[in-house]
Amino acid sequence: MARLILEIDAQLYRLLKSSAETNHLSLEEECCRRLGGGERRSRYLQALLAELRAEDEQRRANSR
């Protein structure tokens, strides 16, 4: 299993943690819910996902 380490600001972390608790989810489940198109889309997480995809695509292109 691949491991992903994120650096996020403290306010975003608190908001995600609060939302996870409100929805009776773990922090990981809340992040996945938002990335998967849950009720509220996080622009920050969408941008992060786009950046990760672009980096992955670039890494694959360089390894060819």
C-alpha positions in Angstrom: 0.0 0.0 0.0 1.3 3.4 -0.9 1.6 6.0 1.8 0.8 9.7 1.2 2.0 12.4 3.6 0.2 15.7 3.4 1.2 19.1 4.8 -1.9 21.1 5.4 -2.4 24.3 7.4 -3.8 24.0 10.9 -7.1 25.7 10.1 -7.9 23.3 7.3 -7.0 20.4 9.6 -9.3 21.6 12.3 -12.1 22.0 9.7 -11.6 18.6 8.3 -11.4 17.0 11.8 -14.6 18.8 12.9 -16.5 17.8 9.8 -15.3 14.2 10.3 -16.6 14.2 13.8 -19.9 15.7 12.7 -20.3 13.0 10.1 -19.2 10.2 12.5 -16.2 9.4 10.2 -12.5 9.1 10.6 -10.3 11.9 9.2 -9.3 9.6 6.4 -12.9 8.7 5.6 -13.8 12.4 5.5 -11.0 13.3 3.1 -12.0 10.4 0.8 -15.6 11.4 1.0 -14.7 14.9 -0.1 -12.4 13.7 -2.8 -15.1 11.3 -4.0 -17.6 14.0 -4.5 -19.4 14.0 -1.1 -21.8 16.7 -0.1 -19.3 19.5 0.1 -16.4 19.7 -2.3 -13.2 21.1 -0.9 -11.4 23.2 -3.5 -8.2 22.7 -1.6 -8.4 18.9 -1.7 -9.5 19.0 -5.4 -6.4 21.2 -6.2 -4.2 18.8 -4.2 -5.6 15.8 -6.1 -5.0 17.5 -9.4 -1.4 18.3 -8.4 -0.8 14.7 -7.3 -2.2 13.4 -10.5 0.0 15.7 -12.6 3.1 14.7 -10.6 2.3 11.0 -11.1 1.8 11.6 -14.8 5.1 13.4 -15.0 6.9 10.7 -13.1 5.5 8.0 -15.5 6.5 10.0 -18.5 10.0 10.4 -17.2 10.3 6.6 -16.5 9.5 5.7 -20.1 
